[in-house]
Amino acid sequence: MRVTIGLPFHNNRHTIINAVRSVFAQSFSDWELILIDDGSTDGSLQHVQKIRDSRVKIIFEGKNRGLSYRLNQIAQLAQGKYLARMDADDLMHPNRIENQVKFLDKNTKVQVVSTGAYTIDASNNVVGKRPNVPLPTNNTLLLEKVSLIHPTVMGRLEWFKKNPYDSRFPRAEDHELWCRTYNAAEFGKLSEPLLFYREDGSFELKKYLQTCKTDRLILKIYGQPSIGRLETAWLIAKNIIKGEIYRAFTFLGLQKWLIAKRNITLTEIDSRDVANNMEKIINTLIPGFDKD
């Protein structure tokens, strides 16, 4: 088994089947898919239990334990040489697994590789592309920006086992992991968009402010030893200001404008790539779920 794809889910009834379709649409077929339910109550579990394929493993225990717990659980259950992340409301580009496997096979010192991403709305329409943010070249950039889009990540299974997620950092468990490990490991990044990342237009200020709060905790822990007290204080201040900007724009009903600013416009080549591969994903059949 070359690749384990880990897909935790919690109340994703309306998106999880297309997420699974995108796994079956992969050009690379030597994979196992671990679907792990985090206490869903909306019928998500019953949906995926219809799937009939020996490569698909469904894990459920009826409890809501959180994302970090489930990601670490997936690493312990995985059988693949490589472990790929995915969220239950996103879609994989059909070439994602193949291209990341080729990269890791060729670059044997790299432990983790991420990719670029398109962004899609609630109806699977592509609305843009995330800017290609390069990997950080110093600790300030590492602490300030998350340049690896979490659900695009693939890495060596043994690395994930040795470097588990920390549940003390809700909504920023990936940022904490990168800050903790970046200077002791080698990371890679493919600029091509190999994930369709869902931004459905909704925005929950409470969750965003929780992310900001967790990022400040990360800065307090990792900032001073690596960049000093003054620069850490400046990054914390910028974080607070950013949160207040989002609070003000939400109060004015302008939060969608801020969200849209995260993306860049598609090129003609991007648009053709999106159209061809989105059609391929949506038309892919899932054994057992789709009736013959």
N, C-alpha and C positions, 0 to 999 in steps of 0.2 A: 504494500500500500504506500503510494507516494505522498498523497495529500489528504489531510483531514480538514473538512470545512466545518467550522463550529458556528451554529446559528441558534443563539438563545432567543426565546420569545416570551412576551407577556401581553396578552390581549391584542394580538395583531391579526385578527380573523380576516380583515379586509385586504391585507397586503402579503401575508406569509406565503400563500400559494404561488403568487408570481415570483416571489423571492426564490422559492424552490424551483420553479420553472427555469429560472436563470442558471441554476446549478446544473440541471439536466441539459441545458443548451450549451454547456461548455465544450470547447474543442478538445479538451483534455479529459479523459474518461477514468483514469486510475485514481479515483477519489472515494472517500467515505463522507457521508453527511451526518453529523450529530445534531439532531434537533432536540433542544432541551427546554422544556416548559418551566417557566418561573411562576407557577401558580395562576395561570390564566383562568378567567371566568366567563369568557365571551364565545366559547366554542372553537377557539384556535386549535386546541389539542385534538378535538374530534375531527377537525379538518385534516390535519396531517396524519392522523392514524389511518386514513384511507389509503395512504401511499403503500405500494407493494414493490419494493426493490431491496435486494439484499445489502446494497451499499448504504441504505438509510437506517439510522438507529434513532429511536425516539425514547427520550428519557423524561420521566415525570414523577413527581412525588407530592404534588398538590400544595407546595409551599412557595411563598414569595420571598426569596433570599437576596435578590439584588444582582446587578450585572457582574460585579467583580467576583462574587462567589461562583456564578455560573461559568464565567470565563475560565476560572481556575479549575473548576470541575471538568470542563471540556478538555483542558490540557491533560488531566489525569486519565481521562477515558480514551484519548486519541491514540490511533494506531499508525498514523502516517509519519513519514520523515519530516514533512512540513505541516504547519498548522496555519490555516487561513481564517481570518475574521470575517464576519458578515453580520449585518443587522436585518431584522425581520421585515423592515419596510423599505429596504433597498433592493436593487437588482445588480447582478454581476454582468459586465460585458462578456460576451461569449469567449473572448480570448484571454480573459483575466488570469485564470489558473495556469494555462500553458505558458504565458509570458513571464509570470512570476517564478514558475518552476525553472524555466530556462535561465533566468537571471541568477537565482540562487545556486543552481548547478554550476554555472560558470564562475560566479564570484563566491568562492568557498569560504572566505573570511567574513562575509556579510551575514549577520544574524537575522536581520529584519529588513523587509523591503515593503514600501508603500507605493501607491500610484496616484495619478490624477483622478479627477471625478467630474462627471456631468451632474447637474442637478435637475431633479424632476418634481413635478407637482403631484397633487393627489390623484390626478387622472392619467398619470404616466407621461405627461407632456414634458419634454425637456425645455427648461427655461434658461439654461446657461451652463457655464463651466466654471469650476473653481480656479482661481489664478494658480499658476505653478509657483508655489513658494519653495525655494530651495532649502535643503537641509541646513540647519543652523551651523555657523562657522565659529561661534563663540558662545560662552555660557549665558550672556545677556539675551541673545536671540533665542536660545534654548528655553530659558525661563519665561520669556515674554510671549512667544508665539508657538502654537502647536502646528508644526509644518507637516506632520504625518496625519492624514485623514484616517481615523481609527479603523473603520470597517473596510478599508482597502488593504490592511496590513496582512502580510504573510511572513512567517518566520520559521526558524528551525524549532521543532517540537521541544528538544531538550533545553533550548534557551528559555522558552516560556515556562517550563517546569522549574527551572532554576530561578526565574524572576517572576514570581506571581504578582497579580494585581493586589493592591491594598484597599480593603473595603472602607478605610477611614476617609477616602477621597471620593465621595459620590459625585457623579457627573463630570469628574475630571480624572478618573482612574488611569486613563491613557497618558495624560500629561504628567502625572506623578511618576508613572513607570518610565517614561522617556527621560525625565529629569534624573531619576535614580540610576539609570543604566547607561545613558548616552556616551559618557566619557570612558566607559569600560567595555564598549562593544562597537561593532561597525554596522552602521545603518546604510540602506540604499533607497533610492527612489526612482521610479519610472514616471516620466512626465506625462505619458499618454493616459487619457481618461479610461480607466478600466472598471469603473463602478458608476451606477446611476444612483446618486445620493438624494434621498427624498427630503424636500422642503415643501410641505403642503400648504404653506401660506399662513398657517397658524403660528402664534408666538405666545409662549407662556413666560411672562416676566418673572414670576416666582422661580421657575427653573433656571432661567438665565442668571438671576441674581445669586442663586445657589452655586452655580458654576463659578461665578466671579469670587464668591466667598471661599470656595475650595481652592481656586487658583491663588488667592492671597495666602492661604495656609501653606501651599506648596512653596511660594516665594519666601515665607518666613523660615521654612525648614531648610531649603536648598540655596537660598539667595546669598545670605551673608557669608557662608564658607567659600562660595565660588566667585562672587562679584563684589563683596563688601557691603557694609551697612548703608552707605549713602545711595548707591545705585539700587539696592534692594528697596529702600524706602521710596525712591522715585518710581519704580515699577509698581509698587503697591498703590501709590497715589494715582498713577495712570489707570490702574485697574478700577479703583473707586470712581474716578471720573467717567470712565467708560460705562460703568453700571448706571450712574446717574443720568448719562445721556440717553441710554435705552429707557430708563424710567420716564424721563421727560417726553421722549418721542412716543412712548406707549400712551401716556396721558393725553397727548395731542392726536392720537390715532394715526401716527406716521411710522409705526414700527415696520410695516411692510417695505417702506422705502429703505430703511437700514438693512433689512434682510436682503433686498435686491442688490444692494451695493457689494455684497459678498461675492457676486458672480460677474463673469465677463461674457460678452456676446459670442455666440458660436460663429466659426468660420463656415464657408460653404462645404469644405471637406468634413468638418465636424458634423454638420447637418446631415450629410449623406450617410456618414458612419452611424449616427444615431438612428436614422430612419430604418436602415437595413437591419441593424442588430436588435432594435426594439421589436420589430416585426418577428424576427427569428425567435426571440424570447417568448413573446406572447403566444406564438403558435406551437411552441414545444409542448408535447404531451407528457404528463406524469403518470407512470404506471400505477394503476389502481385508483387514482383519483379521477382521471379522465376516462369516461366510459368508451369502450371500443365501439 
